Amino acid sequence: MLTQKTLDEAAALLAALQERGLTLATAESCTGGLISAALTAIPGSSATLLAGYVTYSNAAKTRMVGVPPALFEARGAVSEPVARQMAQGALADAGADIAVSCTGIAGPGGGSAAKPVGLVFIGCARRGAVTEVERHVFPGDRTAIRAATVDAAFGMIRLALSAR
């Protein structure tokens, strides 16, 4: 699943973060830790990646990154406010400079007309900045959706770096 392109991007991101003296945390649901796995495949990543939270269940999202249970009832686990809170919670708990989160429906089941398979929300929180959230509907099977989520999360981290 981790292609050479993904590993090269992870290495470039880590180098850019290290060059700026910034740290990172992840809060992942639909990727099950793939963002962290790509980053930790790079030697020296421990200087930058402070924590990776795999919050696959709603209970874990609440316990580990502080998503209020009422938010699941109001908007569902796959939603913009949940992705936002996941990123903000990881940022606060890990004490990182930047945190990225993802929550989505990787399939093959679980989708609906309102929330189709491939729907993913990716959040990126930065200290002292507004938390950004992107909505995507990625095509393909479970593997493709998860890989596309990792790539998009890396893109959000790059944007966070360029905004500094």
LINRANOR-V806975 format. One record per backbone hydrogen bond with DSSP energy under -0.5 kcal/mol. NH is the residue of the N-H (numbers start at 1). CO is the residue of the C=O. E is the energy in kcal/mol with one decimal. If there is no record, write none. Layout:
BEGIN
NH_CO_E, NH_CO_E
END
This chain:
BEGIN
3_1_-1.1, 7_3_-2.4, 8_4_-2.7, 9_5_-2.3, 10_6_-2.5, 11_7_-2.4, 12_8_-2.2, 13_9_-2.6, 14_10_-2.6, 15_11_-2.3, 16_12_-2.3, 17_13_-2.7, 18_14_-2.9, 19_15_-2.5, 20_16_-1.3, 21_17_-0.6, 21_18_-0.8, 22_17_-2.8, 24_48_-2.6, 25_98_-1.5, 26_51_-1.9, 27_100_-2.2, 28_53_-3.4, 29_102_-1.1, 32_29_-1.5, 34_31_-1.0, 37_33_-2.6, 38_34_-2.5, 39_35_-2.0, 40_36_-3.1, 41_37_-0.9, 42_39_-1.4, 43_41_-0.5, 45_42_-1.7, 47_44_-1.7, 48_45_-2.0, 49_45_-3.0, 50_24_-2.9, 50_48_-0.8, 51_24_-0.8, 53_26_-3.0, 54_52_-0.6, 55_28_-2.9, 55_53_-0.8, 56_54_-0.6, 61_57_-2.0, 62_58_-2.2, 63_59_-2.9, 64_60_-3.0, 65_60_-0.6, 65_61_-1.2, 66_62_-1.2, 67_61_-1.9, 71_68_-1.7, 72_68_-0.7, 72_69_-0.8, 73_69_-1.5, 74_70_-2.3, 75_71_-2.8, 76_71_-0.8, 76_72_-1.1, 79_77_-1.2, 83_79_-2.1, 84_80_-2.4, 85_81_-2.4, 86_82_-2.6, 87_83_-2.1, 88_84_-2.5, 89_85_-3.0, 90_86_-2.3, 91_87_-2.3, 92_88_-2.3, 93_89_-2.9, 94_90_-2.5, 95_91_-1.4, 96_91_-1.0, 97_23_-0.7, 98_23_-1.6, 99_125_-2.5, 100_25_-2.0, 101_123_-2.6, 102_27_-1.8, 103_121_-2.0, 105_119_-2.4, 106_104_-0.6, 112_115_-2.0, 118_105_-3.4, 119_116_-2.1, 120_136_-2.7, 121_103_-2.8, 122_134_-2.4, 123_101_-1.5, 124_132_-2.7, 125_99_-2.8, 127_97_-2.3, 129_126_-2.0, 132_124_-2.3, 134_122_-2.7, 136_120_-2.7, 138_118_-2.6, 145_141_-2.7, 146_142_-2.3, 147_143_-2.3, 148_144_-2.6, 149_145_-1.9, 150_146_-1.9, 151_147_-2.2, 152_148_-2.5, 153_149_-2.5, 154_150_-2.3, 155_151_-1.8, 156_152_-2.0, 157_153_-2.0, 158_154_-2.4, 159_155_-2.1, 160_156_-2.2, 161_157_-2.1, 162_158_-2.2, 163_159_-1.4, 164_161_-1.0
END
